[in-house]
Amino acid sequence: MLKNDERYVSNTITMGQILEFEVVFPKEERLTIEQYLEGCSRENILNAATFFLGFKNHKSKFDDNRELLGMFFQAGNVDFASHVYNKIREFEKKGTRIGIINTYSSLKLFEYYFSKKEETQTQTSTELEVNLFKAYLVLNSEFTQKQAVAFPSSQESDKELQIPMMLFCMQYPLSDKVNYDIHQIWASQIIKAIYLFQFLELHEKAQPLLTEFIAYFNCSSWQEYLKRLLPLTQSAMESEREAHTDIIVTPGEGFEDGCAFIEKIMIQDNDELDQNDFLSTRAKPFYKVKDGVYRIIFNLFVVEKIFKGVYFLLRDVNNTLPKKQRIKEIRSFYGKNFSEEVLCYKVMESIYQDKCIRFSGKQLEDMHIDGAPDFYVRKGNNVILVESKDFLIAADKKMSFDFNVYKEEFGRVLDYEELPDGKKKAKAVMQLINSIRRLLKNDFTADTDYYYKDIFIYPVLLTHDHQYNIPGFNELIDFWFQDALSDLAKEGLYTHHVKPLSVVNIDSLIYNQVLLSSEISLHETLKSYHENKKVKNQEKRNFKSQKEYNKYLDEFKQMRLSKLIPFSKFIDSYFEKHCKCVPPKILDIVGPALFQEEYEKKNTK
């Protein structure tokens, strides 16, 4: 087990410990959650779990432990609540922030009890409060036990990576469910979904799949599908109440169709739940309370149904198609034909519109340039090289908290892959290195009108899922990049103007495309990002005591941690500081795509 100050669940930078069973009840034997919740109705437990999942992930009033305990316990349990609060204060006086509610525990509680049969309620309300709280702390303890792998495994990394990897390993399994801006996700999900359906509509190979998808939801078009889905997601996004959210289908004409639509994306009582990374609740983020009333399990998962969830629905529908119409290797088809050749191209073209030299990967391929980047831009002496990678790590490996597992998985997907014949297949990092070699040798035939010592090269790994917006991830990928870049220097190439590799989530570009195209360019933003990440050397000074020295080390460590901010977080704060707030171009895309007739009438008046 880790020491108390090494077990964390955290937001992007601020770290704190979650409340474990042993902290509150150090002398009490820990029972199982089944034992604590025996004689509790399934409905009460599900209500509690979805209530916890309804808390805001930022600036929740229930971040205040006194507020949370006051809400949770009734007057009959005031002494118990005081005991819990006093235990929390003991630890917080030592400088460790304590949090009670943990998304992992809330989701685990929901998934575990959804699959259980209904029990008769035999516990009193005061007994239920105490035992439900204890069961929740048991889940917190189980989480920190899993998380305990992170610290020792991260120490096996290279010395300069140990702090970034400790932070990354501790956060990665849960961060995408904790660190997000739901409004930004909603906006980018809508834009990506429209681009996706437009692609499926036009791509001959994908048309049978789209037709079957629309039929599955009993819709006349993909536009109708989105029009029916979006109001459900708005309820999840706009809810101001910190509690569960119910979707109520109004009785009358369309009632049956409305219920049938939701029930296509609703967990059924007989579903087998895959609890690896909560895949089942991601796929079906509603459950039925009663006829016409459906409860949101987790707001984020509902919003992600707009786009992220569509791939998994398409995959399942594809498996039902006749063999001749079925898309073979649908994941690679989706990643190459849509994520790269539609989404990446559209976004990069929107932010580098003129006064630059630019080529898509397809254009470079047509020029017979082997191993070309997925997108190339040169604006003046600034070159942006983009490798687009739409990939997912297996859920069980994602939940491992183990640096060695992550190193192997991400290395195979993003650095290079060892082939059976002993050769290495270049992936994103090595592909970028190969492109840089060409540029520095003036061997990039698509663009040769530059002097190699004058250009500044910005290598970009473009990701397509916000689960990689984690402190430490950029440091790991750039570590591999710098290692390979040193080999170019040994070849005698001029690498002084090659910038560090940047991991950029495409949602950040989609959301900020207006500002990136009109006010501050992507390469200028990347330059500022890496300048912000630099850590000054520790100044030499004399310390009067060990305590003073330890305090100084803690401050230096916190300063280093603050430099590990992912690009997605940096660009938000950077633009907020330097630019006027400009919303994404959602209406320009949504209007013509979903409301074509109305949009045309409005614009012809």
C-alpha positions in Angstrom: 0.0 0.0 0.0 1.1 3.6 -0.6 1.5 6.1 2.1 -1.5 8.3 2.6 0.0 11.2 0.7 0.7 9.1 -2.3 -2.9 7.8 -2.9 -4.7 10.3 -5.1 -7.7 11.0 -7.2 -7.2 14.4 -8.7 -8.2 17.0 -11.2 -5.7 18.2 -13.7 -3.1 19.6 -11.3 -4.5 19.8 -7.7 -4.2 16.5 -6.0 -6.0 15.1 -3.0 -6.8 11.8 -1.3 -10.2 10.2 -1.5 -11.8 9.1 1.8 -11.2 5.4 2.5 -13.0 3.1 4.9 -9.8 2.6 7.0 -9.4 6.4 7.5 -12.8 6.7 9.2 -13.0 3.3 10.9 -9.4 2.3 11.6 -10.4 -0.3 14.2 -13.4 -1.7 12.4 -13.3 -4.8 10.2 -14.2 -3.9 6.6 -17.2 -5.9 5.3 -18.2 -6.4 1.6 -20.7 -4.0 0.0 -23.1 -6.9 -0.3 -23.0 -7.3 3.5 -23.5 -3.6 4.2 -26.4 -3.4 1.7 -28.2 -6.6 2.5 -31.9 -5.6 3.1 -31.6 -2.5 1.0 -33.9 -2.0 -2.0 -32.3 -1.9 -5.4 -34.2 1.2 -6.2 -32.8 3.1 -3.2 -29.2 2.2 -4.1 -29.6 3.1 -7.8 -31.1 6.4 -6.8 -28.1 7.1 -4.6 -25.6 6.1 -7.3 -27.2 8.3 -9.9 -27.6 11.1 -7.4 -23.8 11.0 -6.8 -23.1 10.8 -10.5 -25.2 14.0 -11.0 -22.7 16.1 -9.0 -20.8 18.6 -11.1 -17.2 17.6 -11.9 -16.1 21.2 -11.3 -17.2 23.7 -8.6 -19.8 21.3 -7.1 -21.3 22.6 -3.8 -20.7 19.0 -2.6 -16.9 19.5 -2.8 -17.5 20.9 0.6 -17.5 17.8 2.9 -19.6 19.5 5.5 -22.2 20.3 2.9 -22.2 16.8 1.6 -22.4 15.1 5.0 -25.2 17.5 6.0 -27.1 16.5 2.9 -26.5 12.8 3.2 -27.3 12.2 6.9 -30.6 13.0 8.6 -30.8 14.2 12.2 -30.8 10.6 13.6 -27.2 10.1 12.3 -25.8 13.5 13.4 -23.2 11.8 15.8 -22.1 9.5 13.0 -21.7 12.4 10.5 -19.7 14.3 13.1 -17.4 11.4 13.6 -16.8 11.2 9.8 -16.2 14.9 9.5 -13.7 15.0 12.5 -11.7 12.2 10.9 -11.6 14.1 7.6 -10.4 17.3 9.4 -7.6 15.3 11.2 -6.1 14.5 7.8 -6.8 17.9 6.2 -4.9 19.6 9.0 -1.8 17.7 7.8 -2.2 19.4 4.4 -4.0 16.6 2.5 -7.3 17.6 0.8 -9.9 14.9 1.3 -12.7 14.1 -1.1 -15.6 11.7 -0.5 -17.4 11.3 -3.8 -15.4 9.4 -6.5 -16.8 8.8 -10.0 -15.3 5.3 -10.1 -17.1 4.4 -6.9 -20.4 5.9 -8.0 -20.3 4.0 -11.4 -19.3 0.8 -9.7 -22.2 1.1 -7.2 -24.6 1.7 -10.0 -23.4 -1.2 -12.3 -23.1 -3.7 -9.4 -26.6 -3.1 -8.1 -28.3 -2.7 -11.5 -27.5 -6.4 -12.2 -28.9 -7.5 -8.8 -32.5 -8.6 -8.2 -34.7 -6.4 -6.2 -34.6 -6.9 -2.4 -37.2 -6.1 0.2 -36.2 -3.0 2.2 -35.6 -4.2 5.7 -33.1 -1.6 6.9 -34.4 1.5 8.5 -33.7 4.8 6.8 -31.0 5.7 9.4 -29.4 2.2 9.1 -29.4 2.6 5.3 -27.6 5.9 5.4 -24.8 4.5 7.6 -24.4 1.3 5.7 -24.7 2.9 2.2 -21.9 5.3 3.3 -19.7 2.5 4.6 -20.3 0.5 1.3 -19.3 3.6 -0.7 -16.1 3.9 1.4 -15.3 0.3 0.7 -15.5 1.0 -3.0 -13.2 4.0 -2.5 -10.7 1.7 -0.7 -10.9 -0.8 -3.6 -10.1 2.0 -6.0 -7.0 3.2 -4.1 -5.8 -0.4 -3.8 -6.0 -0.6 -7.6 -4.3 2.8 -7.9 -1.5 1.7 -5.6 0.2 0.0 -8.6 0.8 3.4 -10.1 3.6 4.6 -7.8 6.0 1.7 -7.8 5.5 1.0 -11.5 6.2 4.7 -12.4 9.5 4.5 -10.6 10.6 1.9 -13.2 10.5 4.7 -15.9 13.5 6.8 -16.7 14.4 9.2 -13.9 13.2 12.4 -15.7 9.8 10.7 -16.4 9.1 9.4 -12.9 7.0 12.4 -11.7 5.1 12.8 -14.9 4.4 9.0 -15.1 3.4 8.8 -11.4 0.8 11.5 -12.2 -0.3 9.9 -15.5 -0.6 6.4 -14.1 -2.7 7.6 -11.1 -5.1 9.6 -13.3 -5.4 7.9 -16.6 -8.0 5.3 -15.8 -10.5 7.9 -14.4 -9.4 11.3 -15.8 -11.7 11.2 -18.8 -14.7 10.8 -16.5 -13.5 13.6 -14.1 -11.6 16.2 -16.1 -13.8 17.6 -18.8 -15.8 20.6 -19.8 -19.2 19.2 -20.8 -20.1 22.3 -22.9 -17.0 21.9 -25.0 -17.6 18.2 -25.4 -21.2 18.8 -26.4 -20.2 21.3 -29.0 -17.4 19.2 -30.6 -19.5 16.1 -30.4 -22.2 17.7 -32.5 -19.8 19.0 -35.1 -18.0 15.7 -35.4 -21.3 13.8 -35.6 -22.5 15.9 -38.5 -19.3 15.4 -40.4 -19.5 11.7 -39.7 -23.0 11.3 -41.0 -22.3 13.4 -44.1 -19.3 11.1 -44.8 -21.4 7.9 -44.4 -24.0 9.4 -46.7 -21.5 10.1 -49.5 -19.2 7.1 -49.2 -20.5 4.3 -51.4 -19.1 1.6 -49.2 -20.7 3.0 -46.1 -24.2 3.7 -47.4 -25.7 0.3 -46.6 -24.4 0.7 -43.0 -26.0 4.1 -42.7 -29.3 2.9 -44.1 -29.4 0.0 -41.6 -28.4 2.4 -38.7 -31.3 4.7 -39.5 -33.7 1.8 -39.8 -32.6 0.5 -36.4 -33.7 3.7 -34.8 -36.9 3.9 -36.9 -35.9 7.2 -38.3 -36.3 8.5 -41.8 -32.8 10.1 -42.0 -29.7 10.7 -39.9 -30.9 14.3 -39.5 -34.0 13.0 -37.7 -31.9 10.7 -35.6 -29.8 13.6 -34.3 -32.9 15.8 -33.9 -34.3 13.2 -31.6 -31.1 12.6 -29.7 -29.9 16.2 -29.1 -32.8 17.2 -26.7 -31.8 14.2 -24.5 -28.2 15.4 -24.4 -29.3 19.0 -23.6 -31.0 17.8 -20.5 -27.7 16.2 -19.4 -25.6 19.3 -20.3 -27.9 22.1 -19.0 -29.0 20.6 -15.8 -28.3 23.0 -13.0 -29.5 20.7 -10.2 -26.9 18.5 -8.7 -28.9 15.3 -8.6 -30.2 12.7 -11.0 -31.9 13.9 -14.2 -35.1 12.2 -15.5 -36.2 12.3 -19.1 -40.0 12.3 -19.3 -41.8 11.4 -22.6 -45.0 13.3 -22.8 -48.1 11.1 -23.2 -50.0 11.5 -26.4 -49.2 11.1 -30.0 -45.6 10.0 -30.5 -45.3 8.6 -26.9 -44.6 5.0 -28.1 -42.0 6.2 -30.7 -40.3 8.5 -28.1 -40.0 5.6 -25.6 -38.8 3.1 -28.2 -36.1 5.5 -29.3 -34.7 6.0 -25.8 -35.0 2.2 -25.1 -32.5 1.6 -27.9 -29.9 3.3 -25.8 -31.1 2.2 -22.4 -29.7 -0.5 -20.2 -32.1 -3.5 -19.9 -32.5 -5.6 -16.9 -31.2 -8.7 -18.7 -28.1 -7.0 -20.1 -24.7 -8.4 -19.0 -22.7 -5.4 -17.8 -19.1 -5.1 -18.9 -17.5 -3.2 -16.0 -14.2 -2.7 -17.7 -14.0 1.1 -18.0 -17.8 1.0 -17.6 -18.4 0.1 -21.2 -22.0 -0.9 -20.7 -23.1 2.3 -19.1 -21.1 4.2 -21.8 -23.1 2.4 -24.5 -26.5 2.7 -22.8 -26.5 5.7 -20.4 -30.2 5.6 -19.4 -32.3 3.2 -17.3 -36.1 3.0 -17.1 -37.7 4.2 -13.9 -41.3 3.5 -15.2 -43.2 3.8 -18.4 -42.3 7.1 -20.0 -39.7 8.1 -17.4 -36.0 7.4 -18.0 -33.1 8.3 -15.8 -29.7 9.5 -16.9 -27.0 7.4 -15.3 -24.1 9.8 -16.0 -24.4 13.1 -17.9 -21.0 12.8 -19.7 -21.9 9.4 -21.2 -25.2 10.8 -22.5 -23.4 13.7 -24.2 -20.8 11.3 -25.7 -23.6 9.4 -27.4 -23.8 12.2 -30.0 -20.6 11.2 -31.6 -18.3 8.9 -29.6 -21.0 6.4 -29.0 -22.0 6.3 -32.7 -18.9 4.3 -33.7 -19.9 1.4 -31.3 -23.5 1.5 -32.6 -22.2 1.4 -36.2 -19.9 -1.5 -35.4 -22.8 -3.5 -33.9 -25.1 -2.7 -36.9 -22.3 -3.6 -39.3 -22.1 -7.1 -37.8 -25.8 -7.6 -38.8 -25.3 -6.7 -42.4 -25.1 -9.4 -45.2 -21.5 -10.4 -45.7 -21.2 -8.6 -49.1 -22.4 -5.3 -47.6 -20.4 -5.6 -44.4 -17.3 -3.3 -44.0 -14.3 -5.4 -43.2 -11.9 -4.0 -40.6 -14.4 -1.3 -39.7 -12.1 0.2 -37.1 -9.3 0.9 -39.6 -11.9 2.0 -42.2 -13.3 4.5 -39.7 -9.9 5.7 -38.6 -8.4 6.2 -42.0 -11.4 7.2 -44.2 -13.2 9.4 -41.6 -11.0 10.4 -38.7 -8.0 11.2 -40.9 -9.2 12.0 -44.4 -12.3 13.9 -43.3 -12.1 15.2 -39.8 -8.3 15.9 -39.6 -8.4 17.5 -43.1 -11.4 19.7 -42.4 -10.1 21.0 -39.2 -6.6 21.7 -40.4 -8.0 23.4 -43.5 -10.3 25.6 -41.3 -7.4 26.9 -39.2 -4.9 27.4 -42.0 -7.0 28.9 -44.7 -4.7 31.1 -46.7 -1.2 32.5 -47.1 0.4 29.1 -46.5 1.5 26.0 -48.2 -0.6 23.0 -47.2 -1.1 19.4 -48.2 -3.3 16.7 -47.0 -2.0 13.2 -46.6 -4.1 12.1 -49.6 -2.6 14.9 -51.8 0.9 13.8 -50.7 0.1 10.2 -51.4 -1.1 11.2 -54.9 2.3 12.8 -55.4 3.8 9.3 -54.6 5.5 10.6 -51.4 5.8 7.4 -49.3 5.4 7.7 -45.6 4.1 11.3 -45.8 2.5 13.0 -42.8 -1.2 13.1 -42.5 -1.2 16.8 -42.9 1.5 19.3 -43.8 1.5 23.1 -43.4 4.2 25.7 -43.9 3.4 29.3 -43.0 6.4 31.4 -43.6 9.3 29.5 -41.8 6.9 27.6 -39.5 6.2 24.0 -40.5 3.4 21.9 -38.8 3.6 18.2 -39.3 0.5 16.3 -38.2 0.1 12.6 -37.6 -3.6 11.8 -36.9 -4.2 8.7 -34.7 -7.7 7.6 -33.8 -7.1 4.7 -31.4 -8.3 3.2 -28.1 -6.5 1.2 -25.5 -8.2 -2.0 -24.4 -10.4 -1.3 -21.4 -8.8 -3.8 -19.1 -5.3 -2.4 -19.8 -6.5 1.2 -19.4 -7.7 0.3 -15.9 -4.4 -1.3 -14.9 -2.8 1.9 -13.4 0.5 0.2 -14.5 3.2 2.1 -16.2 4.7 -1.0 -17.8 1.3 -1.9 -19.4 0.9 1.7 -20.7 4.4 1.8 -22.0 3.9 -1.3 -24.0 0.5 -0.4 -25.3 1.2 3.2 -26.2 4.6 2.3 -27.6 3.2 -0.3 -29.9 0.4 2.1 -31.1 2.3 5.4 -31.2 6.1 4.7 -31.4 6.8 1.6 -33.4 5.7 -2.0 -33.6 8.0 -5.0 -33.5 7.2 -7.3 -36.4 7.7 -11.1 -36.4 10.6 -10.8 -38.8 12.4 -8.5 -36.4 11.7 -5.4 -38.4 10.1 -2.3 -36.9 6.9 -0.8 -38.2 7.0 3.0 -37.8 4.0 4.6 -36.0 3.3 8.2 -35.2 6.5 9.2 -33.4 8.8 7.5 -36.0 6.7 8.7 -38.9 7.2 12.3 -37.7 10.9 11.6 -37.3 11.1 10.3 -40.9 9.2 13.4 -42.2 11.6 15.7 -40.2 14.6 13.9 -41.7 13.3 14.6 -45.2 12.7 18.3 -44.5 16.1 18.8 -43.0 17.6 17.1 -46.1 15.5 19.2 -48.5 14.1 15.8 -49.6 10.4 16.6 -49.2 9.5 17.0 -52.9 6.1 18.6 -52.3 7.8 21.7 -50.8 11.4 22.6 -51.3 11.3 26.5 -51.3 13.0 27.0 -47.9 16.4 26.9 -46.2 16.5 24.1 -43.7 18.3 26.1 -41.0 15.5 28.8 -41.1 12.5 26.7 -40.6 10.9 25.8 -37.2 9.2 22.4 -37.2 6.2 21.7 -34.9 5.5 17.9 -34.8 1.9 17.2 -33.7 0.3 13.9 -32.6 -3.4 14.6 -33.2 -5.6 12.4 -31.0 -9.4 11.9 -31.3 -10.4 11.1 -27.7 -10.2 13.3 -24.7 -9.0 10.4 -22.5 -5.5 11.3 -23.6 -5.8 14.9 -22.2 -3.8 13.8 -19.2 -0.9 15.4 -17.4 2.3 13.4 -18.2 1.1 11.8 -21.5 2.7 14.4 -23.6 5.9 14.0 -21.7 6.0 10.2 -22.3 5.4 10.5 -26.1 7.9 13.4 -26.4 10.5 11.4 -24.5 10.4 8.8 -27.2 10.4 11.5 -29.8 13.5 13.2 -28.3 15.3 9.9 -28.2 14.7 9.4 -31.9 15.5 13.1 -32.7 18.9 12.6 -31.1 19.6 10.0 -33.7 19.0 12.6 -36.4 21.5 14.9 -34.7 24.0 12.1 -34.8 23.4 11.8 -38.5 24.6 15.4 -38.7 21.2 17.0 -39.4 20.3 20.4 -38.0 17.7 19.7 -35.3 18.0 22.9 -33.3 14.7 24.3 -34.6 12.7 21.1 -34.1 10.2 21.8 -31.4 9.0 19.2 -28.8 6.3 16.9 -29.9 2.8 18.2 -29.0 -0.1 15.9 -28.2 -3.2 17.8 -29.4 -6.8 16.6 -29.1 -8.8 17.4 -32.2 -11.7 18.7 -30.0 -9.5 21.6 -28.9 -8.9 22.6 -32.5 -12.6 22.2 -33.4 -13.8 24.2 -30.4 -11.1 27.0 -31.0 -11.1 27.0 -34.8 -12.4 30.5 -35.1 -9.6 32.0 -32.9 -6.9 29.7 -34.4 -7.8 30.9 -37.9 -8.2 34.6 -37.1 -6.2 35.6 -34.0 -3.5 33.3 -32.8 -2.2 30.5 -35.1 -1.7 27.0 -34.0 2.1 27.1 -34.3 2.2 30.3 -32.1 0.0 28.6 -29.5 2.2 25.5 -29.6 5.3 27.6 -29.1 3.7 29.3 -26.0 2.6 25.9 -24.7 6.2 24.5 -24.7 7.6 27.8 -23.3 5.1 27.5 -20.4 6.3 23.9 -19.8 9.9 24.8 -19.1 11.0 24.4 -15.5 13.7 26.7 -14.2 16.7 25.1 -12.5 16.6 25.1 -8.7 18.4 28.1 -7.3 21.3 27.4 -5.0 20.5 28.5 -1.5 21.3 27.7 2.1 18.6 26.2 4.3 18.4 26.8 8.0 16.7 23.5 8.7 15.5 20.2 7.2 11.9 21.4 7.5 12.7 24.5 5.4 14.5 22.3 2.8 11.5 19.9 2.7 9.1 22.8 2.2 11.3 24.1 -0.7 11.3 20.6 -2.3 7.5 20.4 -2.0 7.1 23.8 -3.6 9.5 22.8 -6.5 7.5 19.6 -7.0 4.2 21.5 -7.2 5.8 23.9 -9.7 6.9 20.9 -11.8 3.5 19.4 -11.6 1.9 22.6 -12.8 4.0 22.4 -15.9 2.5 19.1 -16.9 -0.7 20.6 -18.1 -2.0 19.0 -21.3 -2.4 21.1 -24.4 -6.2 21.0 -24.2 -6.2 22.7 -20.8 -3.5 25.2 -21.8 -5.2 26.4 -24.9 -8.4 27.2 -23.0 -6.7 29.3 -20.4 -4.3 30.9 -23.0 -7.1 32.0 -25.3 -9.2 33.2 -22.3 -6.3 35.4 -21.4 -5.2 36.7 -24.8 -8.4 36.6 -27.0 -12.0 37.7 -26.9 -14.3 34.8 -26.2 -15.5 33.4 -29.5 -17.9 30.4 -29.6 -17.3 27.6 -32.0 -19.0 27.7 -35.4 -21.7 25.3 -34.3 -24.6 27.1 -35.9 -22.8 27.4 -39.2 -22.6 23.7 -39.4 -25.7 22.5 -37.5 -28.1 25.0 -39.3 -27.6 23.8 -42.9 -27.1 20.2 -41.9 -30.1 19.6 -39.7 -32.5 22.4 -40.6 -31.8 22.8 -44.3 -35.3 24.1 -45.3 -35.6 26.5 -42.4 -32.0 27.7 -42.8 -32.5 28.3 -46.5 -35.7 30.3 -46.0 -34.0 32.4 -43.3 -31.1 33.2 -45.5 -33.1 34.0 -48.6 -35.3 36.6 -46.9 
